[in-house]
Amino acid sequence: MKIIIDDKIPYIKGALEPFAEVVYLPGSMTTPEIVKDADALITRTRTICDAKLLKGSKVKFIATATIGFDHIDREYCKQAGIEWTNAPGCNAKSVEQYIASALFSYAMRKRFQLEGKTIGIVGVGNVGTKVARFCEIVGMKVLLNDPPRERVEGSGEFVDLKTIREEADIITFHVPLNTSGADKTYHLVNEEFIEGLKKKPLLINSCRGEVFHSEIVCKALKNNTISGFIADCWENEPELDLELLNRADYGTPHIAGYSKDGKANGTKMSVQAVSRFFKLGIDDWEPANVELPESTVIEIDGTQRREYSIIAEAVLSTYDIETDDEKLREAPYMFEKLRGDYPVRREFDTYTVSAKNIKEGTIEKLKQIGFKI
């Protein structure tokens, strides 16, 4: 058996070697000639798995160590009898951390507090659910929009997009990229969407670049139709719309889900999926030696401080979006390198808050977010 693995997938070396011939290649180097005698591929989003790559090959199974799967031609795979899997939720906590940092940083820059603000969450899957819970913990009013879930579960906890456009101070998107159909999300944020806004909300894109029409968003920023824009995902990556980057409040190089925890989870889910498909017997495999930051202890003295400021300090001590924003602005042409060389970032549950003079209610909220105390 032969397995081709994208060499940027972390923690995977040694996992499958006892069971197969394993070849590590950059995703961009994967060609039909190389793939033709492979039984399985383990990829990331940069490898386009379509007929051009797969036709005439022996490939039976594809695992992508990512949440997204729009790089896999599902219809062709179905016709060719190729099974595939993604890693849903693998980096959901990482994106939650990114959004939390973005919200606190933006609020500090604009000198307002998140408490009492209304946030609309478009797409309430693994990521959106976690973002919603975080926002509720910090005292925000949360509006949820997810038509596929609403059709199954009823309209109880969901609102339509019109309500979000009319009531939200902040709108964050956590949807897959669907280019057609009832749940089309390609250019979901378009001229019609912007025209339907009643407030001037902050818009956040940390899902897929093509969910936002770049020119329309840029125009909305110019015309002050929206109060701000935070983008981790961009149309035509890695080629950025530099005017949009310059007008954005924060811009980052598609790293919202790039915590070491998220990467390790994606690798784990992919290896376990290959094991189940080929009956390798390592269905419980997990990565070892995931890197830690220099310190995992956050010391906070809550004397004469509000709960909001304590939670903000804890969140920003684990990840500060300002740093990634500065690096991208300094060298937007280094987009791929900034992703490839991304430094160690760990999620909330890696950290322990050394709490001094912090009320029990605030400590409970820190625990709910994921911190150890």
Secondary structure as a PSIPRED ss2 file (coil, helix, strand):
# PSIPRED VFORMAT (PSIPRED V4.0)

   1 M C   1.000  0.000  0.000
   2 K E   0.000  0.000  1.000
   3 I E   0.000  0.000  1.000
   4 I E   0.000  0.000  1.000
   5 I E   0.000  0.000  1.000
   6 D E   0.000  0.000  1.000
   7 D C   1.000  0.000  0.000
   8 K C   1.000  0.000  0.000
   9 I C   1.000  0.000  0.000
  10 P C   1.000  0.000  0.000
  11 Y C   1.000  0.000  0.000
  12 I C   1.000  0.000  0.000
  13 K C   1.000  0.000  0.000
  14 G C   1.000  0.000  0.000
  15 A C   1.000  0.000  0.000
  16 L C   1.000  0.000  0.000
  17 E C   1.000  0.000  0.000
  18 P C   1.000  0.000  0.000
  19 F C   1.000  0.000  0.000
  20 A C   1.000  0.000  0.000
  21 E E   0.000  0.000  1.000
  22 V E   0.000  0.000  1.000
  23 V E   0.000  0.000  1.000
  24 Y E   0.000  0.000  1.000
  25 L E   0.000  0.000  1.000
  26 P C   1.000  0.000  0.000
  27 G H   0.000  1.000  0.000
  28 S H   0.000  1.000  0.000
  29 M H   0.000  1.000  0.000
  30 T C   1.000  0.000  0.000
  31 T C   1.000  0.000  0.000
  32 P H   0.000  1.000  0.000
  33 E H   0.000  1.000  0.000
  34 I H   0.000  1.000  0.000
  35 V H   0.000  1.000  0.000
  36 K C   1.000  0.000  0.000
  37 D C   1.000  0.000  0.000
  38 A C   1.000  0.000  0.000
  39 D C   1.000  0.000  0.000
  40 A E   0.000  0.000  1.000
  41 L E   0.000  0.000  1.000
  42 I E   0.000  0.000  1.000
  43 T E   0.000  0.000  1.000
  44 R C   1.000  0.000  0.000
  45 T C   1.000  0.000  0.000
  46 R C   1.000  0.000  0.000
  47 T C   1.000  0.000  0.000
  48 I C   1.000  0.000  0.000
  49 C E   0.000  0.000  1.000
  50 D C   1.000  0.000  0.000
  51 A H   0.000  1.000  0.000
  52 K H   0.000  1.000  0.000
  53 L H   0.000  1.000  0.000
  54 L H   0.000  1.000  0.000
  55 K C   1.000  0.000  0.000
  56 G C   1.000  0.000  0.000
  57 S C   1.000  0.000  0.000
  58 K C   1.000  0.000  0.000
  59 V C   1.000  0.000  0.000
  60 K C   1.000  0.000  0.000
  61 F E   0.000  0.000  1.000
  62 I E   0.000  0.000  1.000
  63 A E   0.000  0.000  1.000
  64 T E   0.000  0.000  1.000
  65 A C   1.000  0.000  0.000
  66 T C   1.000  0.000  0.000
  67 I C   1.000  0.000  0.000
  68 G C   1.000  0.000  0.000
  69 F C   1.000  0.000  0.000
  70 D C   1.000  0.000  0.000
  71 H C   1.000  0.000  0.000
  72 I E   0.000  0.000  1.000
  73 D C   1.000  0.000  0.000
  74 R H   0.000  1.000  0.000
  75 E H   0.000  1.000  0.000
  76 Y H   0.000  1.000  0.000
  77 C H   0.000  1.000  0.000
  78 K H   0.000  1.000  0.000
  79 Q H   0.000  1.000  0.000
  80 A H   0.000  1.000  0.000
  81 G C   1.000  0.000  0.000
  82 I C   1.000  0.000  0.000
  83 E E   0.000  0.000  1.000
  84 W E   0.000  0.000  1.000
  85 T E   0.000  0.000  1.000
  86 N C   1.000  0.000  0.000
  87 A C   1.000  0.000  0.000
  88 P C   1.000  0.000  0.000
  89 G C   1.000  0.000  0.000
  90 C C   1.000  0.000  0.000
  91 N C   1.000  0.000  0.000
  92 A H   0.000  1.000  0.000
  93 K H   0.000  1.000  0.000
  94 S H   0.000  1.000  0.000
  95 V H   0.000  1.000  0.000
  96 E H   0.000  1.000  0.000
  97 Q H   0.000  1.000  0.000
  98 Y H   0.000  1.000  0.000
  99 I H   0.000  1.000  0.000
 100 A H   0.000  1.000  0.000
 101 S H   0.000  1.000  0.000
 102 A H   0.000  1.000  0.000
 103 L H   0.000  1.000  0.000
 104 F H   0.000  1.000  0.000
 105 S H   0.000  1.000  0.000
 106 Y H   0.000  1.000  0.000
 107 A H   0.000  1.000  0.000
 108 M H   0.000  1.000  0.000
 109 R H   0.000  1.000  0.000
 110 K H   0.000  1.000  0.000
 111 R C   1.000  0.000  0.000
 112 F C   1.000  0.000  0.000
 113 Q C   1.000  0.000  0.000
 114 L C   1.000  0.000  0.000
 115 E C   1.000  0.000  0.000
 116 G C   1.000  0.000  0.000
 117 K C   1.000  0.000  0.000
 118 T E   0.000  0.000  1.000
 119 I E   0.000  0.000  1.000
 120 G E   0.000  0.000  1.000
 121 I E   0.000  0.000  1.000
 122 V E   0.000  0.000  1.000
 123 G C   1.000  0.000  0.000
 124 V C   1.000  0.000  0.000
 125 G C   1.000  0.000  0.000
 126 N H   0.000  1.000  0.000
 127 V H   0.000  1.000  0.000
 128 G H   0.000  1.000  0.000
 129 T H   0.000  1.000  0.000
 130 K H   0.000  1.000  0.000
 131 V H   0.000  1.000  0.000
 132 A H   0.000  1.000  0.000
 133 R H   0.000  1.000  0.000
 134 F H   0.000  1.000  0.000
 135 C H   0.000  1.000  0.000
 136 E H   0.000  1.000  0.000
 137 I H   0.000  1.000  0.000
 138 V C   1.000  0.000  0.000
 139 G C   1.000  0.000  0.000
 140 M C   1.000  0.000  0.000
 141 K E   0.000  0.000  1.000
 142 V E   0.000  0.000  1.000
 143 L E   0.000  0.000  1.000
 144 L E   0.000  0.000  1.000
 145 N E   0.000  0.000  1.000
 146 D C   1.000  0.000  0.000
 147 P H   0.000  1.000  0.000
 148 P H   0.000  1.000  0.000
 149 R H   0.000  1.000  0.000
 150 E H   0.000  1.000  0.000
 151 R H   0.000  1.000  0.000
 152 V H   0.000  1.000  0.000
 153 E H   0.000  1.000  0.000
 154 G C   1.000  0.000  0.000
 155 S C   1.000  0.000  0.000
 156 G C   1.000  0.000  0.000
 157 E C   1.000  0.000  0.000
 158 F C   1.000  0.000  0.000
 159 V C   1.000  0.000  0.000
 160 D C   1.000  0.000  0.000
 161 L H   0.000  1.000  0.000
 162 K H   0.000  1.000  0.000
 163 T H   0.000  1.000  0.000
 164 I H   0.000  1.000  0.000
 165 R H   0.000  1.000  0.000
 166 E H   0.000  1.000  0.000
 167 E H   0.000  1.000  0.000
 168 A C   1.000  0.000  0.000
 169 D C   1.000  0.000  0.000
 170 I E   0.000  0.000  1.000
 171 I E   0.000  0.000  1.000
 172 T E   0.000  0.000  1.000
 173 F E   0.000  0.000  1.000
 174 H C   1.000  0.000  0.000
 175 V C   1.000  0.000  0.000
 176 P C   1.000  0.000  0.000
 177 L C   1.000  0.000  0.000
 178 N C   1.000  0.000  0.000
 179 T C   1.000  0.000  0.000
 180 S C   1.000  0.000  0.000
 181 G C   1.000  0.000  0.000
 182 A C   1.000  0.000  0.000
 183 D C   1.000  0.000  0.000
 184 K C   1.000  0.000  0.000
 185 T C   1.000  0.000  0.000
 186 Y C   1.000  0.000  0.000
 187 H C   1.000  0.000  0.000
 188 L C   1.000  0.000  0.000
 189 V E   0.000  0.000  1.000
 190 N C   1.000  0.000  0.000
 191 E H   0.000  1.000  0.000
 192 E H   0.000  1.000  0.000
 193 F H   0.000  1.000  0.000
 194 I H   0.000  1.000  0.000
 195 E H   0.000  1.000  0.000
 196 G C   1.000  0.000  0.000
 197 L C   1.000  0.000  0.000
 198 K C   1.000  0.000  0.000
 199 K C   1.000  0.000  0.000
 200 K C   1.000  0.000  0.000
 201 P C   1.000  0.000  0.000
 202 L E   0.000  0.000  1.000
 203 L E   0.000  0.000  1.000
 204 I E   0.000  0.000  1.000
 205 N E   0.000  0.000  1.000
 206 S C   1.000  0.000  0.000
 207 C C   1.000  0.000  0.000
 208 R C   1.000  0.000  0.000
 209 G H   0.000  1.000  0.000
 210 E H   0.000  1.000  0.000
 211 V H   0.000  1.000  0.000
 212 F E   0.000  0.000  1.000
 213 H C   1.000  0.000  0.000
 214 S H   0.000  1.000  0.000
 215 E H   0.000  1.000  0.000
 216 I H   0.000  1.000  0.000
 217 V H   0.000  1.000  0.000
 218 C H   0.000  1.000  0.000
 219 K H   0.000  1.000  0.000
 220 A H   0.000  1.000  0.000
 221 L H   0.000  1.000  0.000
 222 K H   0.000  1.000  0.000
 223 N C   1.000  0.000  0.000
 224 N C   1.000  0.000  0.000
 225 T C   1.000  0.000  0.000
 226 I C   1.000  0.000  0.000
 227 S C   1.000  0.000  0.000
 228 G E   0.000  0.000  1.000
 229 F E   0.000  0.000  1.000
 230 I E   0.000  0.000  1.000
 231 A E   0.000  0.000  1.000
 232 D C   1.000  0.000  0.000
 233 C C   1.000  0.000  0.000
 234 W C   1.000  0.000  0.000
 235 E C   1.000  0.000  0.000
 236 N C   1.000  0.000  0.000
 237 E C   1.000  0.000  0.000
 238 P C   1.000  0.000  0.000
 239 E C   1.000  0.000  0.000
 240 L C   1.000  0.000  0.000
 241 D C   1.000  0.000  0.000
 242 L H   0.000  1.000  0.000
 243 E H   0.000  1.000  0.000
 244 L H   0.000  1.000  0.000
 245 L H   0.000  1.000  0.000
 246 N H   0.000  1.000  0.000
 247 R H   0.000  1.000  0.000
 248 A C   1.000  0.000  0.000
 249 D C   1.000  0.000  0.000
 250 Y E   0.000  0.000  1.000
 251 G E   0.000  0.000  1.000
 252 T C   1.000  0.000  0.000
 253 P C   1.000  0.000  0.000
 254 H C   1.000  0.000  0.000
 255 I C   1.000  0.000  0.000
 256 A C   1.000  0.000  0.000
 257 G C   1.000  0.000  0.000
 258 Y C   1.000  0.000  0.000
 259 S C   1.000  0.000  0.000
 260 K H   0.000  1.000  0.000
 261 D H   0.000  1.000  0.000
 262 G H   0.000  1.000  0.000
 263 K H   0.000  1.000  0.000
 264 A H   0.000  1.000  0.000
 265 N H   0.000  1.000  0.000
 266 G H   0.000  1.000  0.000
 267 T H   0.000  1.000  0.000
 268 K H   0.000  1.000  0.000
 269 M H   0.000  1.000  0.000
 270 S H   0.000  1.000  0.000
 271 V H   0.000  1.000  0.000
 272 Q H   0.000  1.000  0.000
 273 A H   0.000  1.000  0.000
 274 V H   0.000  1.000  0.000
 275 S H   0.000  1.000  0.000
 276 R H   0.000  1.000  0.000
 277 F H   0.000  1.000  0.000
 278 F H   0.000  1.000  0.000
 279 K C   1.000  0.000  0.000
 280 L C   1.000  0.000  0.000
 281 G C   1.000  0.000  0.000
 282 I C   1.000  0.000  0.000
 283 D C   1.000  0.000  0.000
 284 D C   1.000  0.000  0.000
 285 W C   1.000  0.000  0.000
 286 E C   1.000  0.000  0.000
 287 P C   1.000  0.000  0.000
 288 A C   1.000  0.000  0.000
 289 N C   1.000  0.000  0.000
 290 V C   1.000  0.000  0.000
 291 E C   1.000  0.000  0.000
 292 L C   1.000  0.000  0.000
 293 P C   1.000  0.000  0.000
 294 E C   1.000  0.000  0.000
 295 S C   1.000  0.000  0.000
 296 T C   1.000  0.000  0.000
 297 V E   0.000  0.000  1.000
 298 I E   0.000  0.000  1.000
 299 E E   0.000  0.000  1.000
 300 I E   0.000  0.000  1.000
 301 D E   0.000  0.000  1.000
 302 G C   1.000  0.000  0.000
 303 T C   1.000  0.000  0.000
 304 Q C   1.000  0.000  0.000
 305 R C   1.000  0.000  0.000
 306 R C   1.000  0.000  0.000
 307 E H   0.000  1.000  0.000
 308 Y H   0.000  1.000  0.000
 309 S H   0.000  1.000  0.000
 310 I H   0.000  1.000  0.000
 311 I H   0.000  1.000  0.000
 312 A H   0.000  1.000  0.000
 313 E H   0.000  1.000  0.000
 314 A H   0.000  1.000  0.000
 315 V H   0.000  1.000  0.000
 316 L H   0.000  1.000  0.000
 317 S H   0.000  1.000  0.000
 318 T H   0.000  1.000  0.000
 319 Y C   1.000  0.000  0.000
 320 D C   1.000  0.000  0.000
 321 I H   0.000  1.000  0.000
 322 E H   0.000  1.000  0.000
 323 T H   0.000  1.000  0.000
 324 D H   0.000  1.000  0.000
 325 D H   0.000  1.000  0.000
 326 E H   0.000  1.000  0.000
 327 K H   0.000  1.000  0.000
 328 L H   0.000  1.000  0.000
 329 R H   0.000  1.000  0.000
 330 E H   0.000  1.000  0.000
 331 A C   1.000  0.000  0.000
 332 P H   0.000  1.000  0.000
 333 Y H   0.000  1.000  0.000
 334 M H   0.000  1.000  0.000
 335 F H   0.000  1.000  0.000
 336 E H   0.000  1.000  0.000
 337 K H   0.000  1.000  0.000
 338 L H   0.000  1.000  0.000
 339 R H   0.000  1.000  0.000
 340 G H   0.000  1.000  0.000
 341 D C   1.000  0.000  0.000
 342 Y C   1.000  0.000  0.000
 343 P C   1.000  0.000  0.000
 344 V C   1.000  0.000  0.000
 345 R C   1.000  0.000  0.000
 346 R C   1.000  0.000  0.000
 347 E C   1.000  0.000  0.000
 348 F H   0.000  1.000  0.000
 349 D H   0.000  1.000  0.000
 350 T H   0.000  1.000  0.000
 351 Y C   1.000  0.000  0.000
 352 T E   0.000  0.000  1.000
 353 V E   0.000  0.000  1.000
 354 S E   0.000  0.000  1.000
 355 A E   0.000  0.000  1.000
 356 K E   0.000  0.000  1.000
 357 N C   1.000  0.000  0.000
 358 I C   1.000  0.000  0.000
 359 K C   1.000  0.000  0.000
 360 E H   0.000  1.000  0.000
 361 G H   0.000  1.000  0.000
 362 T H   0.000  1.000  0.000
 363 I H   0.000  1.000  0.000
 364 E H   0.000  1.000  0.000
 365 K H   0.000  1.000  0.000
 366 L H   0.000  1.000  0.000
 367 K H   0.000  1.000  0.000
 368 Q H   0.000  1.000  0.000
 369 I H   0.000  1.000  0.000
 370 G C   1.000  0.000  0.000
 371 F C   1.000  0.000  0.000
 372 K E   0.000  0.000  1.000
 373 I C   1.000  0.000  0.000
